[in-house]
Amino acid sequence: MSMDPTEGTVSDPRRRFRPARFAAPLAGLALLTVGLVLILQPVQQESFGWFAYAPLSQQTFTPQALTIMDAGKWAGLALIGLGVATFAFWFGYRAGQRSGRKDAGRPLTR
């Protein structure tokens, strides 16, 4: 019985740490985090002209349900979408790798 002295060591390609394996989920997490930070920023009050005639009104009209999204909010939504797409790609890729390992030695049949 001969034993291979290199089996299971760090030089074994199956055991080697590959940081590229974690690049996609870390990028997705970073995109989601930055997107959420941009979304959760408080809305700045904007002043815009109002050209309506209100003859008996003595106060300024301030709409309560009107939300105007600035460029930061739109960028946050885009980054969240990219982060979710990155995670979806990564999970699909990993699932494909796992299913490919099981069927690697079998011939394709219908």
DRENVOFI-363361 format. One line per field, with one value per residue: residue in one letter; x, y, z of N, C-alpha, C in turn; residue number from 0; chain. Coordinates in steps of 0.05 Angstrom, whole numbers, plus 5000, padded with zeros to 4 digits. Example, Ala and Ser with C-alpha at 12.3 -4.5 7.8 and 13.67 -1.06 7.14 Angstrom:
BEGIN
rest: c(a  s)
nX: c(5264  5257)
nY: c(4886  4955)
nZ: c(5156  5142)
caX: c(5246  5273)
caY: c(4910  4979)
caZ: c(5156  5143)
cX: c(5264  5258)
cY: c(4934  5001)
cZ: c(5156  5157)
nr: c(0  1)
kette: c(A  A)
This chain:
BEGIN
rest: c(m  s  m  d  p  t  e  g  t  v  s  d  p  r  r  r  f  r  p  a  r  f  a  a  p  l  a  g  l  a  l  l  t  v  g  l  v  l  i  l  q  p  v  q  q  e  s  f  g  w  f  a  y  a  p  l  s  q  q  t  f  t  p  q  a  l  t  i  m  d  a  g  k  w  a  g  l  a  l  i  g  l  g  v  a  t  f  a  f  w  f  g  y  r  a  g  q  r  s  g  r  k  d  a  g  r  p  l  t  r)
nX: c(5017  5018  5024  5006  5046  5033  4979  4921  4947  4967  4983  4950  4904  4849  4842  4863  4860  4819  4812  4782  4735  4702  4694  4649  4603  4619  4624  4570  4547  4571  4550  4495  4496  4516  4476  4431  4447  4447  4392  4369  4384  4365  4312  4324  4298  4267  4258  4210  4178  4110  4053  3999  3935  3911  3865  3845  3880  3927  3972  4031  4031  4044  4055  4037  4040  4074  4130  4192  4242  4311  4374  4409  4375  4355  4403  4415  4373  4388  4438  4422  4392  4433  4464  4429  4424  4476  4482  4443  4465  4512  4493  4465  4508  4539  4503  4499  4551  4552  4513  4535  4579  4558  4537  4581  4609  4571  4537  4500  4431  4363)
nY: c(4977  5040  5108  5172  5226  5279  5285  5318  5363  5433  5445  5414  5419  5416  5431  5482  5550  5595  5659  5683  5656  5679  5729  5747  5742  5778  5826  5832  5838  5886  5921  5918  5939  5992  6012  6009  6046  6093  6096  6102  6153  6217  6256  6315  6380  6412  6471  6495  6528  6549  6554  6563  6590  6612  6643  6654  6633  6636  6611  6571  6519  6454  6392  6329  6275  6273  6250  6263  6235  6239  6240  6208  6171  6143  6122  6089  6051  6028  6005  5968  5934  5914  5888  5847  5820  5802  5767  5729  5710  5687  5647  5615  5598  5570  5529  5504  5484  5447  5410  5392  5363  5316  5289  5279  5232  5203  5180  5220  5213  5205)
nZ: c(5000  4978  4995  4974  4987  4977  4976  4997  5015  5017  4965  4934  4883  4892  4944  4950  4967  4935  4920  4880  4877  4913  4895  4864  4900  4940  4911  4896  4947  4963  4924  4937  4989  4982  4949  4984  5023  4993  4980  5030  5047  5071  5042  5008  5016  4963  4926  4883  4829  4831  4794  4802  4813  4872  4903  4955  4991  5043  5057  5044  4996  5010  4988  5016  5001  4958  4927  4905  4869  4873  4838  4867  4893  4848  4829  4872  4868  4819  4833  4871  4839  4805  4843  4861  4812  4806  4849  4833  4785  4807  4843  4806  4773  4810  4824  4774  4769  4811  4795  4749  4767  4788  4743  4712  4694  4668  4609  4562  4560  4538)
caX: c(5000  5034  5009  5017  5051  5022  4950  4909  4963  4959  4988  4929  4886  4822  4843  4875  4842  4816  4796  4764  4710  4686  4693  4622  4585  4628  4616  4541  4541  4579  4530  4470  4501  4518  4449  4414  4456  4437  4363  4361  4391  4341  4306  4329  4275  4272  4239  4204  4157  4083  4040  3970  3922  3895  3859  3839  3900  3947  3995  4045  4022  4065  4042  4046  4045  4090  4158  4209  4267  4334  4393  4420  4356  4355  4429  4412  4357  4403  4458  4408  4386  4458  4472  4412  4431  4502  4476  4428  4485  4531  4478  4460  4533  4547  4484  4507  4575  4546  4498  4554  4597  4544  4533  4605  4617  4548  4530  4474  4409  4338)
caY: c(5000  5064  5132  5195  5246  5306  5285  5333  5386  5459  5445  5400  5439  5415  5443  5508  5573  5611  5683  5690  5642  5696  5756  5755  5748  5802  5849  5834  5849  5914  5936  5920  5957  6020  6019  6014  6071  6115  6097  6111  6180  6234  6272  6344  6397  6427  6493  6498  6548  6539  6574  6560  6613  6605  6670  6657  6618  6653  6595  6557  6492  6433  6366  6309  6248  6276  6242  6268  6220  6252  6222  6189  6149  6127  6106  6068  6030  6014  5988  5945  5915  5901  5870  5824  5805  5789  5744  5709  5697  5671  5624  5598  5587  5549  5506  5489  5470  5424  5390  5381  5344  5290  5276  5282  5207  5189  5188  5234  5197  5219)
caZ: c(5000  4978  5000  4961  5008  4970  4976  5018  5024  5005  4937  4921  4871  4903  4971  4949  4971  4911  4927  4858  4882  4930  4883  4855  4922  4953  4895  4899  4974  4962  4908  4953  5012  4973  4940  5007  5035  4976  4982  5057  5052  5073  5018  5012  5007  4939  4921  4855  4824  4830  4778  4804  4826  4896  4911  4984  5007  5055  5065  5022  4991  5013  4985  5036  4989  4934  4931  4881  4873  4861  4823  4886  4896  4823  4829  4892  4857  4799  4846  4884  4817  4797  4864  4860  4788  4811  4866  4817  4768  4823  4852  4783  4765  4830  4821  4750  4775  4828  4780  4729  4779  4792  4718  4695  4682  4655  4582  4559  4550  4539)
cX: c(5018  5015  5022  5021  5039  4992  4939  4925  4953  4963  4967  4909  4858  4821  4853  4854  4842  4799  4777  4737  4691  4683  4664  4603  4593  4621  4586  4533  4549  4559  4504  4473  4502  4490  4430  4422  4446  4407  4355  4370  4366  4337  4310  4305  4283  4250  4235  4180  4130  4066  4009  3959  3905  3888  3855  3860  3921  3972  4007  4035  4046  4051  4054  4054  4063  4119  4173  4235  4289  4352  4404  4401  4355  4381  4427  4395  4372  4424  4446  4401  4410  4467  4455  4418  4457  4498  4462  4447  4503  4517  4473  4486  4542  4528  4491  4532  4570  4532  4516  4572  4583  4542  4558  4613  4595  4544  4503  4453  4383  4318)
cY: c(5025  5088  5155  5217  5273  5307  5300  5356  5411  5460  5429  5420  5439  5429  5472  5530  5590  5635  5691  5677  5661  5724  5765  5760  5773  5827  5853  5847  5879  5931  5939  5940  5986  6029  6025  6040  6094  6118  6109  6139  6198  6251  6301  6359  6413  6449  6495  6517  6535  6561  6569  6584  6603  6631  6673  6644  6638  6637  6580  6528  6473  6406  6345  6282  6250  6269  6246  6254  6235  6231  6201  6165  6131  6110  6084  6045  6014  5996  5964  5924  5901  5881  5844  5807  5790  5765  5722  5695  5678  5645  5604  5584  5565  5525  5490  5474  5445  5402  5377  5361  5317  5275  5275  5255  5192  5198  5202  5216  5213  5205)
cZ: c(5000  4980  4986  4983  5002  4972  5001  5028  5010  4975  4921  4909  4882  4930  4972  4952  4946  4917  4904  4861  4897  4918  4876  4879  4937  4938  4896  4926  4975  4947  4924  4976  5003  4963  4963  5021  5019  4978  5009  5065  5053  5048  5025  5002  4983  4936  4891  4852  4821  4816  4779  4819  4849  4909  4942  5002  5017  5064  5040  5020  4993  5011  5004  5022  4964  4941  4904  4886  4859  4848  4842  4891  4872  4822  4849  4882  4836  4812  4860  4862  4808  4818  4864  4835  4792  4828  4850  4798  4784  4832  4829  4773  4784  4828  4796  4754  4791  4812  4759  4741  4782  4765  4701  4681  4668  4627  4581  4547  4552  4556)
nr: c(0  1  2  3  4  5  6  7  8  9  10  11  12  13  14  15  16  17  18  19  20  21  22  23  24  25  26  27  28  29  30  31  32  33  34  35  36  37  38  39  40  41  42  43  44  45  46  47  48  49  50  51  52  53  54  55  56  57  58  59  60  61  62  63  64  65  66  67  68  69  70  71  72  73  74  75  76  77  78  79  80  81  82  83  84  85  86  87  88  89  90  91  92  93  94  95  96  97  98  99  100  101  102  103  104  105  106  107  108  109)
kette: c(A  A  A  A  A  A  A  A  A  A  A  A  A  A  A  A  A  A  A  A  A  A  A  A  A  A  A  A  A  A  A  A  A  A  A  A  A  A  A  A  A  A  A  A  A  A  A  A  A  A  A  A  A  A  A  A  A  A  A  A  A  A  A  A  A  A  A  A  A  A  A  A  A  A  A  A  A  A  A  A  A  A  A  A  A  A  A  A  A  A  A  A  A  A  A  A  A  A  A  A  A  A  A  A  A  A  A  A  A  A)
